[in-house]
Amino acid sequence: MRISSKVAAAGFGAVTLAAMAVAQDRPESILPPGFGEPAARPAARPSATPTAAAARPGAAPTPPAQRGAVLPGDPAGAVVQPLAAPTSGPSPGPTPGATPSPIDPRLLARYEMPVYARRSIASVGLSRDMPADAFGAADGGFIETLMRRTPAPLPSRWLSMLLRRTLAAELDTPAGLNGADYAAERAWLLLRMGESVVARGVVERVDNRDYTPKLYQVAMNAMLATGDPGGLCPLAEAGLRATGEVGWVFAQPICAGLTGQGEAARAQFQAARRRRLAGGIDVLLAEKAMGAGGQGRRAVTIEWDGVDRLTPWRFGLANATGVAIPETMFATTGAQVRYWQALSPMLSPAARLPLVEAAAAQGVMSSAALVDLYGMVAADDDAPSAAAAAAQDLGTAYAGRTADARLGALRDLWGADPGYGRLVLTAHAAARQPVRADLAEADRIVAALLSAGHDRTAARWAQAVKTGGDGWAMIALTDPDSTTRFGEGDVQGYAGSGDAARKRQLFLAGLAGLGRIAPDQAQRAAESLGVPLGAVTNWTRALDRAVRADEPGTVVLLSAVGMNAADWRAVSPVTLYRIVAALRGVGLDGEARMIAAEALARG
């Protein structure tokens, strides 16, 4: 299945950001609505053909394009058909007379990328956070299918961060996959998770000479998600030749304008307009981006009236050119777009505050990054009063003269019912609180500490929290030095806050997955609570196989696939048990403990 479906008469609008929330099995083109048929597709690159795949180890054929894109989960079950394109006029193709004849890429490559500087696509990634063989001998097609079927964003902050580390790691390309296509699949999942910056980093770890049509398409998504149309410039000509997507036609005048080639930019842009490739806000945004290099002849006014949805093209070019996106537009998108925006340096720190706490709760931003942003707000004399007050409270929570002053600031920041993002924000400030018995906020302090992974600091509160409360249960799950074995009575004695019956189920699942309760005790507690810990499905069998083969990457992906829920309330105790046990089985004990505690804090 192709990473981009070419919908008739909608070359720039084959998918909206709202569709990203439901089209989990297939990345789609992100070009705006209103565009005509794509440019004539050139012959497929050798790496994308069956013949080349047979001759080149690790290469795989690119699936054929489809004429319609039926999105799984779409309530209407309809083919995505954005605004209709003009029905007449010449079909798009190379812009005549706008650019010189291209140089043979093979000749150019000898000068652009010397042999010693070239990178192999046998192993692609940004870090060494996972072993290179994290997927072991797993079939490439199986890994690709798991990535496409992973629901994103995930409900768990800790599993999201673990999945990001896995996808960003320098990993060996599995058998049966082309390395560039493999990078594209990983970057696409990262984009759906909201990890725009990391997704772009993965894309850019592949040399231009190795790009495939799939990677060109995901690269355009990544550059737009980070609000950087200039990132398209090294790829624009080859991207058009490889994919025929209309977006690359308009990328060329944008890039010419950004590099000071005013005459060429205007010629290319007018030629594209004459061929009636698009209209409306999409062309106006492209013209505005083209003029950002100082080559525009007139001001371009952007109006959102009548615009039915926010696409990545519109999101990226609007962010890049300082055009405010109306709040109503975000109602047409998936949650990941808010995370893209939270990471966008084009917005002021105060404007990002409503977004960054949600991004931190998702794992897209760290506690430290969140605190840094509040620090910038505190230093901004023009910041809105509410944002400035929160920043001042955070400063007091860190540096108040007395423990009571710091605790009072934490209370103000938390309010009656703080979101998980606010706990992440205050995690390091909570670590400055001295341990005190009978403190009403003790459970909340423990939850805040564990939201950022301060397990040993949280364990210091073991004698101060109330037995049977949330703080006690979370410490029981996360204390890295504990040798205590819990029993059925401990599970039944846990009340916690909220739905006590569900909390007991989740507590049991965490204890059993971590091996902190004897098997016979776990079985009796499971029977009394109605939790079928021994249930076997195809998913649990796949997890067990991956654990036996010691494949942490496969376990992480399977865990993400299994956590198929909109939020923690829909994650079953059995799913939690299986995920925690599998992660522990491949040496990811710390993450397993944090996920178990997060279930109690958010479930």
TORBA-747588 format. One record per residue (C-alpha): residue number from 1; x, y, z. Coordinates in steps of 0.5 Angstrom, whole numbers, plus 500, padded with zeros to 3 digits. Example, Ala and Ser with C-alpha at 12.3 -4.5 7.8 and 13.67 -1.06 7.14 Angstrom:
REM residues 2
1|525|491|516
2|527|498|514
END
This chain:
REM residues 603
1|500|500|500
2|503|507|498
3|505|512|503
4|501|517|499
5|494|516|495
6|493|520|489
7|486|522|490
8|483|524|483
9|482|532|483
10|485|533|489
11|493|532|489
12|494|537|494
13|489|535|499
14|489|527|499
15|489|528|507
16|487|532|512
17|490|533|519
18|484|530|522
19|485|524|518
20|491|523|521
21|487|521|527
22|484|515|524
23|488|513|518
24|493|510|522
25|495|504|517
26|497|508|511
27|501|515|511
28|497|520|506
29|499|526|502
30|499|532|505
31|498|537|500
32|492|542|500
33|485|541|497
34|484|545|490
35|489|542|486
36|489|538|480
37|491|532|477
38|499|530|479
39|504|531|474
40|505|526|470
41|509|520|474
42|516|519|471
43|519|512|471
44|519|509|478
45|526|509|481
46|530|503|481
47|530|502|488
48|522|502|488
49|521|497|482
50|521|489|483
51|527|488|479
52|531|493|483
53|529|490|489
54|531|483|487
55|538|485|485
56|539|490|491
57|539|486|498
58|534|489|503
59|530|493|497
60|523|492|497
61|518|495|491
62|514|501|493
63|506|499|493
64|502|502|487
65|498|508|488
66|491|508|489
67|486|512|486
68|482|513|492
69|483|513|500
70|478|510|504
71|480|512|511
72|479|506|517
73|475|509|522
74|472|515|518
75|464|515|520
76|462|516|513
77|467|511|510
78|467|515|504
79|473|517|500
80|477|523|502
81|474|528|496
82|477|536|498
83|475|542|494
84|474|540|487
85|480|542|482
86|478|546|475
87|476|541|470
88|479|544|464
89|486|547|463
90|493|543|461
91|495|538|466
92|501|539|471
93|508|538|469
94|515|541|469
95|515|548|468
96|517|550|461
97|522|555|461
98|523|556|468
99|529|552|470
100|535|550|466
101|535|542|464
102|537|538|470
103|544|535|471
104|544|528|471
105|544|526|478
106|549|521|478
107|554|526|475
108|552|531|480
109|552|526|486
110|560|525|485
111|561|533|487
112|555|534|492
113|557|527|496
114|564|525|496
115|564|517|498
116|567|518|505
117|561|522|507
118|556|518|504
119|551|514|509
120|549|507|509
121|541|506|509
122|543|499|512
123|542|502|519
124|539|509|520
125|537|513|526
126|539|519|531
127|541|515|537
128|544|509|540
129|538|509|545
130|536|502|543
131|541|496|540
132|541|496|533
133|538|489|532
134|532|491|537
135|528|488|532
136|532|482|532
137|530|477|526
138|523|480|525
139|520|480|518
140|520|487|515
141|513|487|513
142|511|485|520
143|515|491|523
144|512|496|518
145|505|493|519
146|506|494|526
147|508|501|525
148|502|503|521
149|497|500|525
150|500|503|532
151|494|508|534
152|497|515|535
153|498|519|540
154|498|514|545
155|494|515|552
156|501|513|556
157|506|519|557
158|512|513|558
159|510|509|553
160|510|514|548
161|517|516|550
162|519|509|550
163|516|509|543
164|520|515|540
165|526|513|543
166|525|506|539
167|523|510|533
168|529|515|533
169|534|510|535
170|540|508|529
171|537|501|527
172|539|496|523
173|534|495|517
174|530|489|517
175|530|484|512
176|525|485|506
177|525|493|507
178|529|499|503
179|532|503|508
180|530|509|506
181|523|507|506
182|524|504|513
183|526|511|515
184|520|514|512
185|515|509|516
186|518|511|522
187|518|518|521
188|511|518|519
189|509|514|526
190|513|520|529
191|509|525|526
192|502|522|528
193|505|522|535
194|506|529|535
195|514|528|534
196|515|533|529
197|522|535|530
198|524|528|531
199|521|525|525
200|525|531|521
201|531|528|524
202|530|521|522
203|528|523|515
204|535|528|514
205|539|522|516
206|538|519|509
207|542|522|504
208|538|525|498
209|541|520|493
210|538|514|497
211|531|517|497
212|525|513|495
213|518|516|493
214|515|514|500
215|521|518|503
216|520|524|499
217|512|524|501
218|514|524|508
219|519|529|508
220|514|534|506
221|510|532|512
222|516|533|516
223|518|540|514
224|511|543|514
225|510|540|521
226|516|544|523
227|514|550|519
228|520|550|515
229|519|550|507
230|526|552|506
231|527|544|508
232|524|542|502
233|529|546|498
234|534|541|497
235|529|536|495
236|524|540|491
237|526|538|484
238|528|530|485
239|521|530|489
240|517|532|483
241|521|527|479
242|520|521|484
243|513|523|486
244|509|527|481
245|506|531|487
246|504|538|485
247|507|540|492
248|513|540|489
249|511|544|483
250|510|550|488
251|516|548|493
252|520|550|487
253|518|558|486
254|518|558|494
255|525|556|494
256|527|560|489
257|524|566|493
258|528|564|499
259|534|564|496
260|534|571|493
261|532|568|485
262|526|573|485
263|525|573|477
264|526|565|477
265|521|565|483
266|516|569|480
267|516|566|473
268|515|559|476
269|510|561|480
270|506|564|475
271|507|558|470
272|504|554|476
273|498|558|476
274|497|559|469
275|496|551|469
276|491|552|474
277|494|547|479
278|491|550|485
279|487|556|488
280|485|560|494
281|488|560|501
282|493|554|498
283|496|558|493
284|496|565|497
285|500|561|502
286|505|559|497
287|506|566|494
288|507|569|501
289|512|564|503
290|515|565|496
291|516|573|498
292|519|571|505
293|525|571|502
294|524|579|500
295|522|577|493
296|515|579|493
297|512|584|489
298|506|585|493
299|503|584|500
300|499|577|501
301|493|577|505
302|491|571|508
303|483|570|510
304|481|563|513
305|473|565|511
306|470|559|507
307|476|554|509
308|474|547|511
309|480|544|514
310|487|545|516
311|492|541|512
312|499|540|513
313|501|545|507
314|496|550|511
315|499|549|518
316|506|549|515
317|506|555|511
318|502|559|516
319|507|558|521
320|513|559|517
321|510|566|515
322|507|568|521
323|500|567|519
324|495|566|525
325|491|560|525
326|484|560|527
327|482|556|533
328|476|553|529
329|481|550|524
330|484|546|530
331|478|542|531
332|479|539|524
333|485|536|526
334|488|530|530
335|491|532|537
336|498|531|534
337|498|538|531
338|497|541|537
339|504|538|539
340|507|540|533
341|505|547|535
342|507|546|542
343|514|545|539
344|514|551|534
345|519|556|535
346|515|561|531
347|510|562|537
348|511|566|543
349|513|563|549
350|506|565|552
351|502|563|546
352|505|556|547
353|503|555|554
354|496|552|553
355|499|547|548
356|506|545|552
357|503|542|558
358|498|538|554
359|505|536|550
360|508|534|556
361|503|530|558
362|504|526|552
363|511|526|553
364|513|530|547
365|516|535|551
366|520|534|558
367|519|537|564
368|525|541|564
369|523|544|557
370|517|546|560
371|520|549|566
372|525|553|561
373|519|555|557
374|515|558|563
375|522|561|565
376|522|565|558
377|515|567|560
378|517|570|567
379|522|574|563
380|517|577|558
381|514|584|561
382|509|583|556
383|506|576|557
384|499|576|559
385|497|576|567
386|495|569|567
387|501|566|564
388|506|571|568
389|502|569|575
390|503|561|573
391|510|563|572
392|511|567|578
393|508|561|582
394|513|556|579
395|519|560|581
396|516|560|588
397|515|553|588
398|523|552|586
399|526|558|590
400|521|560|595
401|525|561|602
402|521|556|606
403|518|549|605
404|511|552|606
405|512|558|601
406|514|553|596
407|508|548|598
408|503|554|597
409|506|555|590
410|505|548|589
411|498|548|591
412|496|554|587
413|499|551|581
414|495|544|582
415|489|547|584
416|483|542|586
417|484|537|580
418|491|538|576
419|492|535|569
420|497|530|568
421|501|536|564
422|501|540|571
423|504|534|575
424|510|534|569
425|511|541|570
426|512|541|578
427|516|534|578
428|522|538|579
429|519|543|584
430|516|537|588
431|523|534|589
432|525|540|593
433|519|538|598
434|522|535|605
435|519|529|607
436|513|530|612
437|508|525|615
438|501|527|614
439|502|532|609
440|495|532|605
441|499|533|598
442|503|527|599
443|500|523|594
444|500|528|589
445|507|530|590
446|509|522|589
447|505|522|583
448|509|529|580
449|515|526|582
450|514|519|578
451|511|523|572
452|518|525|571
453|521|519|573
454|524|521|580
455|523|514|583
456|528|514|589
457|526|521|591
458|519|518|591
459|521|512|595
460|523|517|600
461|516|518|602
462|514|511|603
463|513|512|611
464|510|519|610
465|504|517|605
466|498|513|608
467|497|506|607
468|492|504|602
469|493|510|598
470|495|512|591
471|502|515|593
472|503|508|597
473|501|504|591
474|505|508|586
475|511|507|591
476|510|500|591
477|510|499|584
478|516|504|582
479|521|503|588
480|527|500|584
481|530|498|591
482|524|494|594
483|524|487|595
484|517|487|598
485|512|481|596
486|505|484|596
487|499|479|597
488|492|479|596
489|490|483|602
490|495|489|599
491|491|489|593
492|484|489|596
493|486|494|602
494|488|499|596
495|482|504|596
496|486|510|592
497|482|516|589
498|476|515|584
499|474|508|582
500|476|504|587
501|475|497|584
502|478|499|577
503|484|502|581
504|485|495|585
505|485|492|578
506|490|496|575
507|494|496|581
508|494|488|581
509|496|488|574
510|502|492|575
511|504|488|581
512|503|482|577
513|507|484|571
514|513|487|575
515|513|480|579
516|512|484|586
517|506|479|588
518|506|471|588
519|503|468|583
520|498|464|587
521|496|471|591
522|496|474|584
523|491|469|581
524|486|469|587
525|486|477|587
526|485|476|579
527|479|471|580
528|476|476|586
529|477|482|581
530|475|479|575
531|481|480|571
532|483|474|566
533|490|475|567
534|492|469|563
535|487|471|557
536|491|469|551
537|490|472|544
538|494|473|538
539|497|479|541
540|499|476|547
541|502|470|543
542|506|475|539
543|509|479|545
544|511|472|548
545|515|471|542
546|518|477|542
547|520|477|549
548|523|470|548
549|527|472|542
550|529|478|546
551|527|483|541
552|526|490|545
553|524|494|539
554|518|489|537
555|516|489|544
556|515|496|544
557|511|496|538
558|507|491|540
559|505|494|546
560|504|501|543
561|499|497|538
562|496|493|544
563|494|500|548
564|489|502|543
565|485|507|547
566|483|514|547
567|485|515|554
568|487|511|560
569|480|510|562
570|480|505|556
571|486|501|557
572|484|494|560
573|488|491|566
574|490|485|562
575|493|490|557
576|497|493|562
577|499|487|565
578|502|484|559
579|505|490|557
580|509|491|563
581|511|484|564
582|513|484|556
583|517|490|557
584|520|487|564
585|522|481|560
586|526|485|555
587|530|489|560
588|526|495|560
589|524|495|567
590|524|502|569
591|519|504|563
592|515|498|566
593|515|501|573
594|513|508|570
595|508|505|566
596|505|501|572
597|505|508|576
598|502|512|571
599|496|508|570
600|494|509|577
601|495|517|577
602|491|517|570
603|487|511|570
END
